[in-house]
Structure formats: C-alpha cells, structure tokens
Amino acid sequence: MTSHEFTCQEDLIAGVDEVGRGALFGIVVTAAVILPKTAIIECQNWGIKDSKKLSAHRRELLVPQIQQTAIAYTIGTATVAEIDDLNILQATLLAMRRAIKGLAITPELCLIDGNKSIPDLDIPQQTLVKGEDKSVSIAAASILAKVWRDRLTIELAEIYPMYHLAKNKGYGTAQHLMAIEKYGITPEHRQSFSPCQGRAIHMSLP
C-alpha cells in the first residue's frame, strides 16, 4: 500500500470508514482515526489494511496498537431507527460526521472511504473509493469500527440466539434469512430493508 497520507500537505489527517452498511440487523458503525505521519510506515509494517482482509483474531490484536499510536480516534454510530428514517446512506454519513466531531483534536483533512462526501461538515474532506487500500488511516478506522460493531453484535446474539448473530454479524446469510422467516424480526432489525419489511416484531425470545 502506498499511503495517500504521504501525498497530502496536512499533518492532521483523519481516516474515516464504516462497517455494517449492508447488514439486516443492528446499527451502522463508523470510526475516525488520526495517525501521526511519522507512524504510517510502522503501521503498514504491522499489517494494517482493510478489515475485511484480516482475520478476527488479527483485528483484535491490532486494535490496541492503533489506539496507542493514534493522535486521536473515536467511534460514531447511527441507530436502526435513523437507518430506517433516513436511509442507510444518509445514516452512514451521519455516523461518519459524528465520529469526526467526536475526535479530541480537529483534523485538517478527512479522508472518507467511498465516493460520497459528508454533508454539513465544516472540515476539508476528500473521498477515496476503496480507501482502505489507499490510506493507512482509513484502514485503521475500518479495523476499529469492525471490532467495535462485532463485539456489540456478539453481545446481542445472547439476547437473540435464534438468528446466529455471533456468526453472521447481522448480515443476510441463508441461516439468518431462514430465522427471519421462522421467527420474524427483532427491534434491532432494519425494517426498511426488504427481507425485514412487513415482518412481525418479537420483543423477547420465543
């Protein structure tokens, strides 16, 4: 990876990424991470890259390294209700803005994974398609967001065991879709997503 950070003039660059956009269950989670420019090569040597290309164990090991090295980092979320009310794209952008605004230090530039700019953000931003492969900061953000969301989903799996959430993390696997067909949906399912539309909501375990 030739990091995009090296071509930027700014020193305080926040990488921003999301996790959970395509899931049927649960919140969408974003992270913003500001890494020291002097640590970019070291972070590359640790194997920081797109969270989807790392094992769960490797992601867990990298989280404390990222947190200890970062100048600032934070998590931003959007609720299931916000996803259903706004649509998943707008809810994701809202969660990204919350993450950026939650940073202890204001970045000079935000590198946003994808091709959609964040509305109402009073900080310079640049979108990067497949940003996890182009920016170490975005890749670090993807890891923090992924681990944070996975941990939450595993906790919720204990409340709703029939949906096998610890395994599918809320995504629409065949096993998850079969459970929706059999049990309906929970309050944590996204009712605006087609597999969940019109389903009965079960507030407690069967």
C-alpha positions as CSV (number, residue, x, y, z in Angstrom):
1,M,0.0,0.0,0.0
2,T,1.3,3.4,-1.0
3,S,-0.4,5.5,1.6
4,H,-2.4,8.5,0.4
5,E,-1.3,10.3,3.6
6,F,2.2,10.9,2.1
7,T,0.8,13.0,-0.8
8,C,-1.2,15.3,1.5
9,Q,0.2,18.6,2.8
10,E,-1.7,18.4,6.0
11,D,-0.3,16.8,9.2
12,L,-3.6,16.1,11.0
13,I,-5.4,13.7,8.6
14,A,-8.4,11.7,9.8
15,G,-9.2,8.4,8.0
16,V,-12.9,7.6,8.2
17,D,-14.7,4.4,7.4
18,E,-17.9,2.5,8.1
19,V,-19.0,-1.1,9.0
20,G,-22.4,-2.7,8.9
21,R,-23.9,-0.8,5.9
22,G,-25.2,-3.9,4.3
23,A,-26.4,-5.8,7.4
24,L,-30.0,-6.5,8.1
25,F,-29.6,-6.2,11.9
26,G,-28.0,-3.6,14.1
27,I,-26.6,-0.1,14.0
28,V,-24.1,1.2,11.4
29,V,-20.7,2.0,13.0
30,T,-18.0,4.4,11.8
31,A,-14.6,5.3,13.1
32,A,-12.3,8.3,12.6
33,V,-8.6,7.9,13.2
34,I,-5.8,10.4,13.1
35,L,-2.4,8.7,12.9
36,P,1.0,10.6,13.1
37,K,2.5,10.9,9.7
38,T,5.7,9.6,11.2
39,A,4.0,6.3,12.2
40,I,2.4,5.5,8.8
41,I,5.2,3.2,7.6
42,E,5.3,1.5,11.0
43,C,1.5,0.9,10.9
44,Q,1.9,-0.6,7.4
45,N,4.6,-3.0,8.8
46,W,2.1,-4.1,11.4
47,G,-0.2,-5.3,8.6
48,I,-2.9,-2.7,9.0
49,K,-5.1,-3.0,6.0
50,D,-8.8,-3.3,5.0
51,S,-10.5,-5.1,8.0
52,K,-12.3,-7.5,5.6
53,K,-8.8,-8.8,4.6
54,L,-7.9,-9.7,8.2
55,S,-8.9,-12.5,10.5
56,A,-11.0,-11.6,13.6
57,H,-8.0,-12.5,15.8
58,R,-5.7,-10.3,13.8
59,R,-8.1,-7.4,14.0
60,E,-8.4,-7.8,17.8
61,L,-4.6,-7.7,18.1
62,L,-4.3,-4.5,16.0
63,V,-6.9,-2.5,17.9
64,P,-4.7,-1.7,20.9
65,Q,-1.8,-0.9,18.7
66,I,-3.9,1.5,16.7
67,Q,-5.3,3.1,19.8
68,Q,-1.9,3.6,21.5
69,T,-0.4,5.0,18.3
70,A,-3.2,7.3,17.1
71,I,-3.2,11.0,17.9
72,A,-6.9,10.7,18.3
73,Y,-9.7,8.2,17.4
74,T,-13.4,7.8,18.0
75,I,-16.4,5.8,17.1
76,G,-19.6,7.2,15.6
77,T,-22.9,5.3,15.2
78,A,-26.4,5.7,13.7
79,T,-29.3,3.8,15.2
80,V,-31.6,1.3,13.5
81,A,-34.4,4.0,13.7
82,E,-32.2,6.5,12.0
83,I,-31.3,4.0,9.3
84,D,-35.0,3.3,8.7
85,D,-35.9,7.0,8.8
86,L,-33.1,8.5,6.7
87,N,-32.0,5.5,4.6
88,I,-28.7,3.7,5.0
89,L,-26.5,6.1,3.0
90,Q,-27.6,9.2,4.9
91,A,-27.4,7.3,8.2
92,T,-23.9,6.2,7.4
93,L,-22.8,9.8,6.5
94,L,-24.4,11.0,9.8
95,A,-22.4,8.4,11.8
96,M,-19.3,9.5,10.0
97,R,-19.9,13.1,10.9
98,R,-20.5,12.1,14.5
99,A,-17.2,10.2,14.6
100,I,-15.3,13.2,13.1
101,K,-16.9,15.7,15.5
102,G,-16.1,13.3,18.4
103,L,-12.4,13.5,17.9
104,A,-10.4,15.2,20.7
105,I,-8.4,17.0,18.0
106,T,-9.9,18.7,14.9
107,P,-8.3,17.2,11.8
108,E,-7.1,19.5,9.0
109,L,-8.4,17.0,6.4
110,C,-10.7,14.0,6.4
111,L,-10.2,11.1,4.0
112,I,-13.6,9.5,3.6
113,D,-13.9,5.9,2.3
114,G,-16.2,5.8,-0.7
115,N,-17.5,8.3,-3.2
116,K,-19.9,10.3,-1.1
117,S,-19.0,13.5,0.8
118,I,-20.3,14.1,4.3
119,P,-22.9,16.9,4.2
120,D,-22.6,19.8,6.7
121,L,-19.0,19.1,7.6
122,D,-17.0,22.2,8.2
123,I,-13.7,20.5,7.7
124,P,-12.0,19.8,4.3
125,Q,-12.7,16.3,3.1
126,Q,-11.7,14.1,0.3
127,T,-13.4,10.9,-0.8
128,L,-11.4,7.8,-1.7
129,V,-13.0,4.8,-3.5
130,K,-11.6,1.7,-1.9
131,G,-9.9,4.0,0.6
132,E,-8.9,1.1,2.9
133,D,-6.4,0.1,0.2
134,K,-5.1,3.6,-0.3
135,S,-4.9,5.1,3.2
136,V,-3.5,3.5,6.3
137,S,-5.7,5.9,8.4
138,I,-8.8,4.7,6.6
139,A,-7.7,1.0,7.0
140,A,-7.1,1.7,10.8
141,A,-10.6,3.2,11.0
142,S,-12.1,0.2,9.3
143,I,-10.5,-2.1,11.9
144,L,-11.7,-0.1,14.9
145,A,-15.2,0.1,13.5
146,K,-15.4,-3.6,12.6
147,V,-14.1,-4.8,16.0
148,W,-16.4,-2.4,17.9
149,R,-19.5,-3.5,15.9
150,D,-18.7,-7.2,16.1
151,R,-18.3,-7.0,19.9
152,L,-21.7,-5.4,20.2
153,T,-23.4,-7.8,17.8
154,I,-21.9,-10.8,19.8
155,E,-23.4,-9.3,22.9
156,L,-26.8,-9.0,21.2
157,A,-26.5,-12.6,20.0
158,E,-27.0,-13.7,23.6
159,I,-30.4,-12.0,23.6
160,Y,-31.4,-13.3,20.2
161,P,-29.7,-16.6,19.8
162,M,-32.0,-17.9,17.1
163,Y,-30.6,-15.5,14.5
164,H,-27.0,-16.8,14.8
165,L,-25.6,-13.3,15.0
166,A,-22.3,-14.2,16.5
167,K,-21.6,-16.0,13.3
168,N,-23.2,-13.8,10.7
169,K,-22.8,-10.4,12.5
170,G,-26.2,-9.3,11.3
171,Y,-25.7,-9.9,7.6
172,G,-28.2,-11.7,5.4
173,T,-26.8,-15.2,5.4
174,A,-29.1,-18.1,4.4
175,Q,-29.3,-19.1,8.1
176,H,-30.2,-15.6,9.2
177,L,-32.9,-15.3,6.5
178,M,-34.4,-18.6,7.5
179,A,-34.6,-17.4,11.1
180,I,-36.4,-14.2,10.0
181,E,-38.8,-16.3,8.0
182,K,-39.5,-18.5,11.1
183,Y,-39.4,-16.0,14.0
184,G,-40.0,-12.6,12.4
185,I,-37.7,-9.8,13.3
186,T,-36.4,-8.1,16.5
187,P,-36.4,-4.4,17.3
188,E,-32.8,-4.4,16.2
189,H,-33.6,-5.4,12.6
190,R,-33.8,-2.8,9.9
191,Q,-37.4,-2.7,8.9
192,S,-36.6,-0.6,5.7
193,F,-34.5,-3.5,4.3
194,S,-36.5,-5.8,2.1
195,P,-36.1,-9.1,3.9
196,C,-37.4,-7.4,7.1
197,Q,-40.3,-5.4,5.6
198,G,-43.7,-6.4,6.8
199,R,-42.4,-8.9,9.4
200,A,-43.8,-9.3,12.8
201,I,-41.6,-7.9,15.6
202,H,-40.8,-10.1,18.5
203,M,-39.7,-8.2,21.6
204,S,-38.5,-11.3,23.5
205,L,-37.2,-14.8,22.9
206,P,-39.6,-17.5,21.8
